């Protein structure tokens, strides 16, 4: 029995390697179902490793972000919100950057996109300030 899916291999490959496959053996007419299954299994395994590496990066970046906020509170920020504002101000985000929303900050800091909600108030306030200026 085969578990590969010809319709989603390109997506799986892109999620694993960051780009879509071009002229890949998987799509060649003479590639047997057995070979396609081996390619699929190897790509699934590589995807698992990539997911583990991404989680490790995110965990390290979360720890660094939290440490930076603690440091800022140690030097005068009254609370987490103020420390966060100082930290995000230090990134020098432009009005153009802010058009991408809170997700752009997650992308810049390589944090999980679940942090978007934490950054939304900052982005909205910065957008309003940009319109006033």
PANU-237399 format. One record per residue: residue number from 0; residue in three letters; x, y, z of N, C-alpha, C, O, CB in turn. Coordinates in pm, 1 decimal. Glycine has a CB too. Example, Ala and Ser with C-alpha at 12.3 -4.5 7.8 and 13.67 -1.06 7.14 Angstrom:
(atom 0 'ala' (1319.0 -569.0 780.0) (1230.0 -450.0 780.0) (1320.0 -330.0 780.0) (1423.6 -331.9 846.5) (1130.8 -447.3 904.6));
(atom 1 'ser' (1285.0 -225.0 708.0) (1367.0 -106.0 714.0) (1290.0 3.0 787.0) (1340.9 113.8 803.9) (1408.4 -59.8 572.5));
***
This chain:
(atom 0 'unk' (84.3 -118.8 0.0) (0.0 0.0 0.0) (88.7 125.0 0.0) (191.2 130.7 67.9) (-95.8 -0.1 122.8));
(atom 1 'unk' (46.9 222.8 -76.7) (123.6 346.8 -88.2) (50.4 458.8 -14.5) (-72.3 468.1 -16.8) (146.0 384.7 -237.6));
(atom 2 'unk' (129.2 542.5 50.2) (70.1 653.7 126.3) (103.0 789.7 66.5) (55.3 892.1 115.4) (117.7 649.3 270.1));
(atom 3 'unk' (183.5 791.6 -37.9) (220.0 921.3 -96.4) (100.1 984.4 -165.8) (3.3 917.0 -201.2) (336.5 905.3 -196.0));
(atom 4 'unk' (109.5 1115.0 -184.1) (2.1 1188.8 -250.4) (65.3 1279.9 -354.6) (133.4 1376.7 -321.1) (-83.5 1271.2 -147.4));
(atom 5 'unk' (42.2 1248.2 -479.4) (101.1 1327.3 -587.6) (51.0 1471.1 -588.2) (120.1 1560.4 -637.1) (71.2 1262.7 -721.3));
(atom 6 'unk' (-68.3 1494.4 -534.3) (-124.9 1629.1 -534.1) (-64.4 1720.1 -427.8) (-70.6 1842.3 -440.8) (-273.2 1621.3 -513.9));
(atom 7 'unk' (-6.2 1662.8 -323.6) (47.4 1746.6 -215.7) (198.8 1736.0 -200.1) (255.5 1801.3 -112.4) (-18.4 1709.7 -85.5));
(atom 8 'unk' (266.0 1655.5 -282.7) (410.9 1640.9 -269.5) (481.9 1775.1 -282.6) (573.8 1804.7 -206.2) (464.1 1543.6 -374.3));
(atom 9 'unk' (440.1 1855.6 -378.4) (503.1 1986.4 -398.7) (492.4 2073.3 -273.2) (588.0 2141.7 -236.8) (438.8 2058.6 -518.2));
(atom 10 'unk' (376.7 2070.7 -207.4) (358.6 2147.3 -83.7) (446.5 2092.5 28.5) (510.1 2169.0 101.1) (211.3 2145.4 -40.6));
(atom 11 'unk' (450.0 1960.6 42.5) (533.9 1898.1 144.5) (680.4 1932.9 121.4) (752.8 1966.3 215.2) (514.6 1745.3 144.7));
(atom 12 'unk' (722.9 1924.8 -2.3) (862.0 1955.6 -36.4) (894.6 2101.2 -3.9) (1000.4 2130.7 51.6) (888.6 1927.2 -185.7));
(atom 13 'unk' (804.4 2191.0 -38.2) (826.2 2333.9 -10.4) (831.5 2360.2 139.8) (916.6 2436.1 186.1) (715.0 2419.0 -74.9));
(atom 14 'unk' (742.6 2299.1 215.5) (744.2 2316.5 360.8) (873.2 2263.0 421.7) (918.9 2312.3 524.8) (624.0 2246.6 424.1));
(atom 15 'unk' (930.9 2163.2 358.4) (1054.2 2102.8 409.0) (1177.5 2181.8 368.1) (1265.6 2207.3 450.2) (1066.4 1960.1 359.7));
(atom 16 'unk' (1183.7 2220.3 241.6) (1306.0 2279.2 185.8) (1298.0 2429.3 158.9) (1399.9 2493.2 132.6) (1340.3 2209.7 58.7));
(atom 17 'unk' (1178.1 2485.5 165.4) (1164.8 2629.3 145.2) (1140.0 2670.1 0.7) (1122.6 2788.7 -27.3) (1286.8 2697.2 194.2));
(atom 18 'unk' (1138.2 2576.7 -89.5) (1110.5 2607.3 -230.5) (1045.5 2484.5 -294.0) (1060.2 2372.6 -244.9) (1242.1 2647.9 -307.8));
(atom 19 'unk' (974.9 2507.0 -401.7) (906.2 2397.0 -469.3) (1004.5 2317.3 -555.8) (1101.9 2372.1 -607.5) (789.8 2451.1 -555.8));
(atom 20 'unk' (977.8 2189.1 -570.3) (1067.4 2106.4 -651.7) (1051.4 2138.4 -800.3) (940.7 2160.5 -849.3) (1040.1 1957.1 -626.6));
(atom 21 'unk' (1162.6 2140.3 -869.2) (1158.8 2159.8 -1015.1) (1230.0 2042.0 -1079.0) (1338.1 2002.8 -1035.1) (1225.5 2296.5 -1057.9));
(atom 22 'unk' (1171.2 1987.1 -1179.9) (1229.5 1872.2 -1249.3) (1268.1 1762.6 -1151.2) (1373.7 1700.7 -1165.0) (1351.7 1915.2 -1330.5));
(atom 23 'unk' (1184.0 1738.8 -1053.6) (1212.0 1640.0 -949.3) (1177.6 1500.0 -998.2) (1081.6 1479.8 -1072.5) (1133.2 1672.6 -820.9));
(atom 24 'unk' (1257.3 1405.4 -955.3) (1237.0 1264.6 -990.8) (1095.2 1216.7 -958.6) (1040.8 1132.0 -1029.4) (1338.4 1177.4 -917.8));
(atom 25 'unk' (1035.9 1270.3 -852.8) (902.5 1228.6 -811.3) (801.2 1243.9 -924.9) (708.5 1163.8 -937.4) (857.5 1309.3 -689.9));
(atom 26 'unk' (819.4 1346.9 -1007.1) (721.9 1377.5 -1112.5) (756.2 1317.1 -1248.3) (680.7 1333.7 -1344.1) (709.2 1525.8 -1127.2));
(atom 27 'unk' (867.7 1248.2 -1257.6) (906.2 1189.5 -1386.6) (814.8 1072.1 -1420.3) (771.5 998.4 -1331.8) (1054.4 1143.3 -1384.1));
(atom 28 'unk' (786.5 1056.0 -1546.7) (691.7 953.6 -1592.0) (738.1 812.0 -1559.4) (655.5 724.1 -1534.7) (669.7 966.2 -1741.3));
(atom 29 'unk' (868.9 789.1 -1559.0) (918.2 653.2 -1535.8) (948.8 621.9 -1388.9) (1004.5 516.4 -1358.7) (1041.7 630.9 -1617.3));
(atom 30 'unk' (912.6 713.0 -1297.4) (933.0 686.6 -1154.3) (825.7 589.7 -1107.1) (706.2 615.6 -1121.6) (929.0 819.1 -1070.6));
(atom 31 'unk' (869.5 478.1 -1050.8) (775.6 374.9 -1007.8) (703.0 418.0 -880.0) (752.7 503.1 -806.2) (849.2 241.2 -985.3));
(atom 32 'unk' (587.3 360.3 -853.9) (517.3 390.2 -728.1) (603.6 358.2 -605.0) (597.9 430.0 -505.1) (386.1 310.9 -721.1));
(atom 33 'unk' (682.8 251.2 -612.2) (770.4 215.9 -500.5) (873.8 325.8 -475.8) (900.6 362.5 -361.4) (840.9 81.7 -527.8));
(atom 34 'unk' (931.6 378.1 -585.1) (1031.5 485.8 -571.9) (965.0 613.7 -520.3) (1021.8 683.9 -436.6) (1101.6 513.0 -708.5));
(atom 35 'unk' (845.8 643.8 -570.0) (773.1 761.3 -521.0) (747.7 749.9 -370.8) (757.4 848.6 -297.9) (639.5 777.9 -596.6));
(atom 36 'unk' (715.3 629.9 -325.5) (691.6 610.4 -182.7) (819.2 634.9 -102.8) (814.4 694.3 4.9) (638.5 468.8 -155.9));
(atom 37 'unk' (933.3 589.5 -154.7) (1060.8 612.7 -85.0) (1092.3 762.3 -79.1) (1137.3 812.8 23.7) (1176.0 536.6 -155.5));
(atom 38 'unk' (1068.8 831.6 -188.4) (1092.1 976.9 -191.4) (998.0 1045.6 -92.0) (1039.4 1133.4 -16.3) (1070.9 1034.2 -335.9));
(atom 39 'unk' (871.0 1004.5 -93.5) (770.9 1061.4 -2.3) (813.4 1039.6 143.0) (811.1 1133.0 223.2) (631.3 998.2 -27.7));
(atom 40 'unk' (851.9 917.5 176.5) (891.3 885.2 314.3) (1013.1 967.2 357.0) (1017.7 1018.3 468.8) (921.7 734.7 327.8));
(atom 41 'unk' (1110.8 979.4 268.4) (1231.4 1057.4 300.4) (1196.9 1204.5 320.2) (1251.5 1270.3 408.8) (1337.0 1042.6 188.8));
(atom 42 'unk' (1106.7 1255.5 238.1) (1066.1 1395.8 251.0) (987.3 1417.1 379.4) (1003.2 1519.7 445.5) (982.2 1439.5 129.5));
(atom 43 'unk' (903.6 1322.4 415.0) (829.5 1332.5 542.3) (925.5 1331.2 660.6) (907.1 1406.4 756.3) (727.7 1216.6 555.8));
(atom 44 'unk' (1027.0 1246.7 654.5) (1126.6 1242.0 762.1) (1202.7 1374.2 770.5) (1224.4 1427.1 879.6) (1225.1 1124.9 739.9));
(atom 45 'unk' (1242.8 1426.8 656.0) (1313.3 1556.1 653.2) (1223.0 1667.4 706.4) (1269.7 1758.0 775.4) (1360.3 1589.8 509.0));
(atom 46 'unk' (1094.1 1660.2 674.2) (999.0 1759.3 723.9) (993.4 1755.3 876.2) (990.8 1860.0 941.1) (858.9 1734.9 664.2));
(atom 47 'unk' (991.4 1635.9 933.2) (991.0 1622.0 1078.6) (1113.9 1685.1 1141.1) (1104.3 1752.0 1243.9) (982.8 1475.6 1117.5));
(atom 48 'unk' (1229.9 1663.9 1079.3) (1353.9 1724.6 1129.6) (1348.0 1877.1 1119.6) (1393.3 1947.6 1209.7) (1475.7 1671.1 1051.4));
(atom 49 'unk' (1292.2 1927.1 1010.0) (1280.1 2072.7 991.4) (1186.3 2131.7 1096.6) (1213.1 2238.8 1151.0) (1228.3 2105.9 848.8));
(atom 50 'unk' (1077.1 2062.0 1124.8) (983.5 2109.0 1227.6) (1051.9 2114.5 1364.7) (1032.5 2209.5 1440.6) (859.1 2016.9 1233.7));
(atom 51 'unk' (1131.9 2012.2 1395.7) (1205.7 2010.0 1523.1) (1304.9 2125.7 1529.9) (1317.6 2190.9 1633.5) (1279.8 1875.5 1540.8));
(atom 52 'unk' (1374.8 2150.9 1420.1) (1472.4 2260.7 1416.8) (1402.8 2395.2 1430.6) (1452.8 2483.6 1500.2) (1554.0 2256.9 1286.3));
(atom 53 'unk' (1287.9 2412.2 1365.4) (1213.0 2537.3 1376.0) (1164.5 2559.7 1519.3) (1169.7 2671.4 1570.7) (1093.6 2536.7 1279.0));
(atom 54 'unk' (1118.3 2454.4 1582.0) (1073.8 2466.5 1721.5) (1191.2 2506.3 1811.2) (1175.6 2591.4 1898.7) (1011.1 2333.2 1770.8));
(atom 55 'unk' (1306.2 2446.9 1790.9) (1424.1 2481.7 1870.9) (1462.9 2628.1 1849.2) (1496.6 2698.4 1944.5) (1542.7 2389.3 1835.3));
(atom 56 'unk' (1458.0 2674.1 1722.9) (1487.9 2815.6 1693.5) (1387.7 2906.8 1762.0) (1425.1 3006.3 1824.1) (1487.0 2841.5 1541.1));
(atom 57 'unk' (1260.6 2872.4 1750.4) (1156.9 2955.1 1812.9) (1174.0 2958.0 1964.0) (1162.1 3064.1 2025.5) (1017.2 2902.9 1776.8));
(atom 58 'unk' (1201.6 2843.0 2024.7) (1220.9 2838.9 2170.1) (1338.0 2928.1 2212.0) (1328.2 3001.5 2310.4) (1245.1 2693.8 2217.1));
(atom 59 'unk' (1448.5 2921.8 2137.6) (1564.7 3005.9 2168.3) (1531.5 3153.6 2149.6) (1573.1 3237.1 2230.0) (1684.2 2967.1 2079.7));
(atom 60 'unk' (1457.3 3186.3 2044.5) (1421.5 3326.1 2018.3) (1320.6 3378.8 2119.9) (1325.4 3496.1 2156.8) (1364.9 3340.3 1877.2));
(atom 61 'unk' (1230.1 3293.6 2165.0) (1136.5 3333.9 2270.5) (1214.8 3364.0 2397.6) (1190.9 3465.4 2463.2) (1029.5 3223.1 2296.5));
(atom 62 'unk' (1307.8 3276.6 2432.2) (1388.7 3297.9 2552.8) (1467.6 3428.2 2542.5) (1475.9 3503.2 2639.8) (1484.9 3179.2 2575.2));
(atom 63 'unk' (1525.5 3455.9 2425.6) (1602.0 3579.7 2406.8) (1510.8 3702.5 2416.6) (1547.7 3803.5 2476.6) (1674.2 3578.1 2270.4));
(atom 64 'unk' (1392.5 3692.8 2357.5) (1296.3 3803.1 2362.7) (1252.5 3829.3 2507.1) (1250.1 3943.8 2552.1) (1173.4 3772.1 2274.2));
(atom 65 'unk' (1218.5 3723.8 2577.8) (1175.7 3738.1 2717.7) (1289.4 3793.8 2803.3) (1265.1 3875.6 2892.0) (1128.2 3602.0 2774.3));
(atom 66 'unk' (1412.5 3750.9 2778.3) (1527.6 3802.0 2852.8) (1547.7 3950.3 2825.3) (1581.5 4026.7 2915.7) (1654.8 3723.6 2816.4));
(atom 67 'unk' (1526.8 3991.1 2700.1) (1540.4 4132.7 2666.2) (1435.7 4215.7 2739.5) (1466.7 4323.8 2789.6) (1528.0 4153.4 2514.3));
(atom 68 'unk' (1312.8 4167.0 2746.4) (1208.4 4239.5 2818.7) (1241.8 4248.5 2967.5) (1223.4 4353.4 3029.2) (1072.0 4171.0 2799.1));
(atom 69 'unk' (1290.3 4140.0 3024.2) (1330.3 4141.7 3165.5) (1441.7 4243.3 3188.6) (1440.5 4316.2 3287.7) (1376.3 4001.5 3210.7));
(atom 70 'unk' (1536.0 4247.5 3098.3) (1646.3 4343.5 3108.3) (1592.8 4486.9 3104.2) (1634.6 4571.2 3183.5) (1748.6 4321.0 2994.0));
(atom 71 'unk' (1501.4 4513.9 3012.6) (1444.4 4648.2 3002.0) (1365.3 4685.9 3126.1) (1366.7 4801.6 3168.2) (1355.5 4658.0 2879.5));
(atom 72 'unk' (1296.8 4589.6 3184.2) (1226.0 4618.2 3309.7) (1326.5 4643.5 3421.9) (1298.3 4718.0 3515.7) (1131.3 4500.9 3347.4));
(atom 73 'unk' (1443.0 4581.3 3411.7) (1547.1 4602.8 3510.4) (1611.8 4739.5 3502.3) (1669.6 4787.2 3600.0) (1650.9 4498.9 3495.8));
(atom 74 'unk' (1602.2 4803.3 3385.5) (1663.9 4935.2 3369.6) (1562.3 5048.2 3361.9) (1596.6 5160.5 3324.7) (1749.4 4936.9 3245.9));
(atom 75 'unk' (1435.6 5018.5 3397.4) (1343.1 5129.5 3408.2) (1204.9 5114.1 3349.8) (1115.9 5192.8 3382.1) (1402.0 5241.0 3348.2));
(atom 76 'unk' (1183.8 5015.1 3264.6) (1048.3 4996.4 3212.4) (956.8 4958.3 3328.1) (989.2 4870.2 3407.7) (1045.0 4887.2 3100.0));
(atom 77 'unk' (841.6 5025.7 3336.7) (751.8 5006.3 3450.8) (679.6 4872.1 3449.4) (642.6 4819.4 3554.3) (650.4 5116.7 3454.2));
(atom 78 'unk' (660.1 4817.4 3329.9) (588.0 4691.4 3317.3) (623.4 4625.8 3184.1) (700.1 4680.6 3104.9) (435.0 4713.8 3328.8));
(atom 79 'unk' (566.9 4508.9 3161.0) (596.6 4433.4 3038.3) (556.9 4511.9 2913.5) (630.1 4512.3 2814.6) (523.9 4297.9 3039.9));
(atom 80 'unk' (442.6 4577.7 2917.6) (395.9 4652.5 2800.7) (493.8 4763.3 2763.8) (523.9 4783.6 2646.1) (257.0 4711.9 2827.0));
(atom 81 'unk' (543.1 4834.3 2863.8) (639.9 4940.9 2835.0) (771.8 4882.0 2785.8) (832.7 4935.8 2693.3) (664.1 5027.7 2960.5));
(atom 82 'unk' (816.0 4773.4 2845.8) (939.4 4707.9 2800.5) (924.3 4661.1 2655.9) (1016.0 4674.3 2574.9) (974.8 4588.2 2892.4));
(atom 83 'unk' (808.6 4607.1 2625.8) (782.7 4562.2 2489.8) (784.2 4680.1 2391.9) (841.1 4670.3 2283.1) (647.9 4489.0 2482.8));
(atom 84 'unk' (722.6 4789.6 2430.4) (721.4 4907.9 2343.4) (864.1 4956.3 2317.7) (899.4 4987.0 2203.8) (636.8 5021.5 2406.5));
(atom 85 'unk' (946.1 4963.3 2422.5) (1085.2 5004.9 2405.8) (1159.7 4910.2 2310.8) (1232.6 4953.0 2221.3) (1156.1 5010.0 2542.5));
(atom 86 'unk' (1139.0 4781.6 2333.5) (1207.4 4681.9 2251.3) (1166.2 4695.6 2103.9) (1250.8 4698.1 2014.5) (1176.3 4539.3 2302.7));
(atom 87 'unk' (1036.6 4704.2 2081.1) (988.9 4713.7 1942.8) (1028.8 4846.4 1879.6) (1057.7 4851.4 1760.1) (836.8 4696.9 1937.6));
(atom 88 'unk' (1030.8 4954.1 1958.0) (1079.3 5082.2 1905.7) (1224.0 5070.0 1859.3) (1263.8 5131.6 1760.3) (1066.9 5192.7 2012.6));
(atom 89 'unk' (1302.4 4990.1 1931.3) (1444.7 4975.7 1897.0) (1465.6 4904.9 1763.3) (1574.0 4912.6 1705.6) (1517.1 4899.2 2006.7));
(atom 90 'unk' (1362.8 4836.2 1713.9) (1374.9 4767.2 1585.2) (1374.6 4865.2 1468.0) (1415.3 4830.3 1357.1) (1261.3 4666.6 1568.7));
(atom 91 'unk' (1328.8 4987.0 1492.7) (1325.7 5087.1 1385.9) (1231.0 5053.0 1273.1) (1261.0 5076.9 1156.1) (1462.1 5105.5 1330.5));
(atom 92 'unk' (1116.7 4997.1 1308.4) (1018.5 4960.2 1205.9) (965.7 5085.1 1136.1) (938.3 5186.8 1199.8) (901.7 4880.3 1268.3));
(atom 93 'unk' (952.3 5075.6 1005.9) (902.8 5188.1 927.2) (751.4 5176.0 909.0) (691.4 5072.9 939.4) (973.9 5194.3 789.5));
(atom 94 'unk' (692.4 5282.5 859.5) (548.9 5279.5 828.4) (519.9 5168.2 727.9) (416.8 5101.3 735.8) (501.5 5416.8 772.6));
(atom 95 'unk' (611.1 5149.4 634.3) (597.8 5042.9 534.9) (597.8 4905.8 603.1) (516.1 4819.9 569.9) (712.0 5051.2 430.9));
(atom 96 'unk' (689.9 4885.1 699.1) (695.3 4758.9 773.1) (563.8 4732.3 845.4) (513.4 4620.0 846.0) (811.2 4760.7 873.5));
(atom 97 'unk' (509.4 4837.1 906.3) (388.3 4821.9 987.0) (266.2 4785.7 902.8) (168.4 4732.7 955.5) (361.1 4949.5 1063.6));
(atom 98 'unk' (270.9 4813.8 773.4) (159.1 4776.5 686.2) (140.7 4625.5 681.1) (31.8 4576.6 651.2) (181.1 4830.9 545.1));
(atom 99 'unk' (247.3 4552.0 710.3) (238.7 4406.3 711.5) (180.0 4353.1 841.7) (150.6 4234.0 852.1) (375.6 4346.2 689.0));
(atom 100 'unk' (162.9 4439.1 940.0) (98.3 4400.7 1064.2) (192.4 4332.3 1162.0) (314.3 4329.8 1145.1) (-16.9 4311.1 1035.1));
(atom 101 'unk' (129.8 4276.9 1264.7) (205.3 4215.2 1373.7) (282.9 4092.1 1327.4) (385.4 4057.6 1386.2) (111.4 4176.9 1486.9));
(atom 102 'unk' (235.4 4027.3 1224.5) (306.2 3911.1 1171.7) (445.0 3944.5 1122.5) (535.3 3861.0 1128.3) (227.9 3849.4 1060.6));
(atom 103 'unk' (462.7 4067.1 1073.6) (594.4 4108.8 1026.0) (694.9 4109.9 1141.0) (811.2 4074.1 1122.3) (586.6 4248.0 960.2));
(atom 104 'unk' (651.1 4150.5 1258.3) (740.1 4151.5 1374.3) (778.7 4008.0 1409.7) (894.8 3980.2 1439.9) (672.5 4222.0 1495.6));
(atom 105 'unk' (682.5 3918.3 1405.9) (713.0 3777.0 1430.6) (816.0 3726.3 1330.4) (909.6 3655.1 1366.8) (584.9 3691.5 1423.1));
(atom 106 'unk' (797.9 3763.7 1203.7) (891.0 3722.9 1099.7) (1030.3 3779.5 1126.6) (1129.7 3707.4 1117.8) (840.7 3768.1 962.4));
(atom 107 'unk' (1037.4 3907.8 1159.1) (1166.5 3972.4 1183.9) (1239.9 3909.9 1302.3) (1361.8 3893.6 1298.2) (1146.5 4121.3 1208.7));
(atom 108 'unk' (1166.8 3875.3 1406.8) (1228.5 3821.1 1527.6) (1234.7 3667.8 1525.9) (1286.4 3606.5 1619.3) (1151.7 3868.3 1650.2));
(atom 109 'unk' (1182.0 3606.8 1419.9) (1171.9 3460.8 1407.2) (1105.4 3400.6 1530.3) (1155.2 3305.8 1591.1) (1311.3 3398.2 1386.4));
(atom 110 'unk' (991.0 3459.4 1564.4) (908.8 3409.1 1673.8) (786.6 3339.1 1614.2) (748.5 3369.1 1501.1) (866.1 3524.7 1770.4));
(atom 111 'unk' (725.5 3248.0 1686.8) (603.0 3184.8 1636.3) (494.9 3291.1 1611.4) (488.9 3392.1 1681.4) (551.5 3077.4 1736.6));
(atom 112 'unk' (411.8 3267.2 1513.3) (308.6 3365.6 1479.8) (201.3 3377.0 1587.4) (115.1 3464.4 1579.1) (244.2 3329.7 1348.1));
(atom 113 'unk' (205.1 3291.5 1686.6) (114.3 3307.2 1800.4) (146.3 3435.8 1877.2) (63.7 3482.2 1955.7) (123.8 3184.7 1894.4));
(atom 114 'unk' (263.4 3493.3 1856.0) (300.2 3619.4 1919.7) (234.2 3740.1 1852.7) (240.4 3850.9 1905.9) (450.9 3636.0 1917.9));
(atom 115 'unk' (172.1 3720.3 1738.6) (105.3 3831.3 1670.2) (11.2 3906.2 1763.5) (7.3 4029.2 1763.1) (28.0 3780.0 1549.2));
(atom 116 'unk' (-63.6 3832.3 1842.5) (-160.8 3895.0 1931.9) (-92.9 3984.9 2034.3) (-149.2 4086.2 2075.7) (-243.4 3788.7 2003.1));
(atom 117 'unk' (27.5 3947.9 2074.8) (101.5 4028.7 2170.3) (147.3 4160.9 2108.0) (164.1 4260.6 2178.3) (221.8 3950.7 2222.8));
(atom 118 'unk' (167.2 4161.3 1976.7) (220.5 4279.3 1908.6) (113.7 4367.6 1845.1) (145.8 4476.4 1797.4) (317.2 4236.4 1803.4));
(atom 119 'unk' (-10.9 4324.9 1843.0) (-116.2 4398.2 1771.1) (-138.8 4539.4 1825.7) (-153.0 4633.7 1747.9) (-246.3 4320.5 1777.8));
(atom 120 'unk' (-142.3 4554.9 1957.2) (-163.5 4688.3 2014.3) (-51.4 4783.4 1974.0) (-76.1 4899.7 1942.1) (-173.3 4680.2 2167.3));
(atom 121 'unk' (72.0 4733.2 1975.8) (186.1 4816.2 1936.4) (171.7 4860.3 1791.0) (190.2 4977.6 1758.6) (319.0 4739.5 1956.4));
(atom 122 'unk' (138.8 4766.2 1705.0) (126.8 4797.0 1561.8) (16.2 4899.7 1538.8) (35.5 4995.0 1463.3) (98.2 4668.4 1480.3));
(atom 123 'unk' (-98.7 4881.6 1602.4) (-209.2 4976.0 1585.6) (-171.3 5115.7 1634.3) (-200.9 5214.9 1567.6) (-332.9 4926.4 1660.4));
(atom 124 'unk' (-106.4 5123.6 1749.7) (-64.3 5253.6 1803.3) (38.8 5318.4 1711.8) (33.9 5439.2 1688.9) (-6.7 5237.7 1945.4));
(atom 125 'unk' (130.4 5240.6 1660.4) (234.0 5295.2 1572.0) (173.9 5341.1 1439.6) (215.4 5443.0 1384.6) (344.0 5190.5 1546.5));
(atom 126 'unk' (77.3 5267.2 1388.7) (9.3 5308.4 1264.9) (-64.0 5441.0 1285.8) (-57.1 5530.4 1201.5) (-90.4 5199.0 1218.2));
(atom 127 'unk' (-133.5 5452.7 1397.8) (-206.6 5576.4 1426.0) (-109.8 5692.2 1439.9) (-136.5 5801.3 1389.6) (-291.5 5562.3 1553.5));
(atom 128 'unk' (1.4 5670.7 1506.8) (102.0 5775.9 1522.5) (159.4 5816.5 1387.7) (187.5 5934.2 1365.0) (214.5 5729.5 1615.7));
(atom 129 'unk' (176.8 5720.5 1298.6) (230.4 5749.7 1165.3) (132.6 5834.7 1084.7) (174.3 5920.8 1007.3) (261.5 5619.2 1089.9));
(atom 130 'unk' (2.1 5810.8 1102.5) (-97.2 5888.8 1030.9) (-103.0 6031.6 1082.8) (-133.6 6124.2 1007.7) (-233.6 5823.5 1042.1));
(atom 131 'unk' (-73.8 6049.5 1210.4) (-80.7 6183.0 1270.4) (36.3 6268.1 1224.4) (20.9 6388.0 1201.0) (-82.3 6173.7 1423.9));
(atom 132 'unk' (153.3 6206.6 1211.2) (274.2 6282.2 1177.4) (272.3 6338.5 1038.5) (367.9 6404.2 997.3) (393.8 6196.6 1192.8));
***
